[in-house]
Amino acid sequence: MSFLTPEPKAAEEPVAEIAGGARLIPRITIQAFCEHSQTAQLVESAIHDRRMSKVALTTHNGGVDGAVETYKANPTPNLIIVETSLPPQEIPGALERLAEVCDATTRVVVLGHVNDVLLYRELIRAGISEYIVLPATAQQIVSTLTDLFASENSAPIGRTIGFVSAKGGAGGSTVAHNVAWAIATALRQDTLILDMDLAFGTVGLNFNQDPPHGLADAMLANQKVDQTMLDRLMSKAASHISLLTAPVTLDNTFDFEERDFEQVLEMCQNSVPAVILDIPHAWNAWVRHTLATIDEVVIVAEPDLANLRNAKNLADTIKALRPTETAPRLVLNKLGLPKRPEITAGEFASSVDCQLVGQIPFDGALFGTAANNGQMIAEIAANHKINEVYRSIGMMVTGRHAAAAGERTSGLAMLPSLFRKRA
């Protein structure tokens, strides 16, 4: 076969640390030729992964034979994905026919139904970029494409973590800011907080900051904003913590289109390893899009019925928006409010069907003092047990605690991934 091209360096295994090694796949064109509708749906679902945001993907019927016929008269894309249900001894010959009509720079990923290590080795030696055994997951496909196309020389993009309240006043902003403080102090990693509630945001108050510029200036600059300008708009709140504050003014309305925050957010990811998004309790196109495209979503709720209903709606919608991404996490806030009947934490988390990563008790004096002083809880009560809750949440959302449910199972089906380093 003539699929052999200069081999990329073996990708390092992802590590459970801040930024998670995630890399955006560059602007490439992918065409998939599938034999079964279920496989086509699998490939199409991969496009919802945030790492695929710049990829142009189309699916076709016909498998290897369909690809051969298509490329007899058409140029080949950056990547061809082909499904084959042929027996092992016939697959190399079929791919040989495909190689004859492919450009030298085109890469090929094969989706097969045969779990055969010898076949895998033969295909890799012949220049096939990867062989994935079906059934597979969209996450496996995206990880394979990331290994193939993400630049080895580019730095990992920052990890984006969004906090949203299930109901107004649930304390999503307070939790977001204190978790950011915990990440910055416990991990000593640069952390940037974006206050996306431009009219009523509180990050400036909570950090006792009143900078003249912030996130609104970056948004209003539109296409003129660049990394240098963004750096000037950031204000330093503490060691390892920077802010893009909200103007907190009602002189203007802030009506954004669905993707208006994308450019600024991407530049923020290139600047710092952890980007905390303080997302307002609202529902519009840009909030929906932001929740669908970031790494982690944390829903902050109080243990009452209205919060339960809203948290359930949010969780179900977010899961549907991002089928290949981590499910939203849940933090219960203001537990133990005097004279208020509460839904138990276990019942609440079970009903919402989200992982409960933190329970924060109500302490009016402690939180009131912190808010009035413009300080974090750790600044006024360094040894308080609530700080451990914030640290635990911070470790979880930055990937320091890998979820056991996300680990791959061992066995022959995983051998292609194990052999990738050698290939």
Residue, then its C-alpha position, 0 to 999 in steps of 0.5 A: m500500500s502507499f498510505l505510508t507518510p512521515e509518521p507522527k510522534a507517538a502521543e503521550e497518554p493523557v494525564a489526570e492533571i490541570a488542562g488535561g492534555a486536551r488539544l484542539i484538532p486543526r481545520i481539517t476535512i474528514q469524509a467517512f464511508c460507512e456500511h451501517s447507519q449505526t456507524a454513521q451515527l457514531v461518527e457524526s456524534a463525534i463532531h459534538d466534541r469541543r475538540m472537533s469544533k474546527v473540523a468539517l465532517t461528512t458521512h457517506n454510504g458504501g464502505v471501502d468500495g464507496a470511497v474508491e469510487t468517489y476518489k477516482a474522480n475527486p481529490t481526497p480530504n485530510l482524513i478518510i474514515v472507512e468501515t469494513s466488515l470484510p474478513p481479515q484476509e480480504i481487508p488489506g487487498a481492499l485497502e490497497r485499492l483505496a491507496e491507489v486513488c488517495d493523495a500521498t498526504t491523506r490519512v486513513v482510519v479503518l473501523g472494523h468488526v474483526n478484533d485481530v492483533l495480527l491484522y492490526r499490526e499488518l495495517i499499521r505497517a502498511g501505513i494505515s493511521e489507526y484501526i478501531v474495533l467496533p463497537a466503539t465510542a465517539q470518545q475513542i474516535v475523537s481521541t484517535l483524531t487528536d493523536l493524529f492531528a493535534s500539533e505535538n509542539s502546541a501547548p495544551i489548551g486551558r481547561t474551561i470550568g463553568f459554574v451555573s446556579a440552578k436558581g437565582g441566589a443559589g450561590g454559583s458565583t461564590v462557589a466559582h470564586n472560592v474554587a478558583w482560589a483553591i485551584a490557584t493556591a492548592l495547585r499553584q496554577d494560574t487561574l483566570i475567572l471570567d465574570m460573564d454576568l456583565a450587568f450584575g456580576t460580583v467577581g469584582l466585589n468578591f475580590n475587592q477589585d474595581p478595574p477600569h476594563g474587563l470582559a465587556d471591553a474584549m467583547l465590544a472590541n469584536q475582531k480587534v481583540d488579540q492576545t496583547m489586548l486581552d492581557r491588558l484587560m485582565s486584572k491581577a487579584a492575587s498570586h496565580i489569580s487573574l480576573l476579567t470582570a463585568p462592567v456592572t452597568l445598566d447603561n447598555t444592554f448586552d445581547f450576544e449571539e451564540r458564538d460571540f464569546e468563542q474568540v475571547l474564550e479561546m484566547c483565554q485558554n491559550s493564556v492560562p491552564a485553568v479558566i473559570l467561567d462564572i455563568p449567569h443564571a439565564w437561558n439564551a443562545w450564548v449560555r446554551h452554547t457555552l455550556a455545550t462546549i466547555d470541559e466541565v459544568v458544575i451546577v450549584a443548587e440549594p436543597d429545595l424543590a425549585n432548585l431540584r426541578n431546575a437542576k434536573n432540567l439543566a443536567d438533562t439538557i447539558k447531557a444531551l448537548r454534549p454526549t461525548e463530554t463529562a456529565p455535569r457535576l453537582v454542588l449543594n450549597k447553603l445546607g442547614l439553613p435554619k427552619r428550612p425543610e430540605i431535600t437530603a443530599g443523596e435524594f437530590a443527587s439521585s433525582v438530578d442524576c449527577q455526581l455530587v462533588g461538594q456539600i457546603p453548609f450554611d454559615g451566615a456570619l462566615f460568608g457575610t463577612a467574606a462578602n462584605n470584606g471582598q475576601m475569599i473564605a480561605e482568607i478570613a478562616a484559613n483552617h475552616k473545613i469549608n475550604e477542604v470542600y472547595r479544594s476537593i471540588g477544585m481537584m475534581v474539576t481540574g482532572r486531578h481525581a480521575a473518575a473510575a467510571g471513565e477508565r477503559t476496560s482491559g482486554l483484546a478490544m483495547l490492544p490497538s490503543l496499547f499498540r499505538k505507542r509502538a507504531 
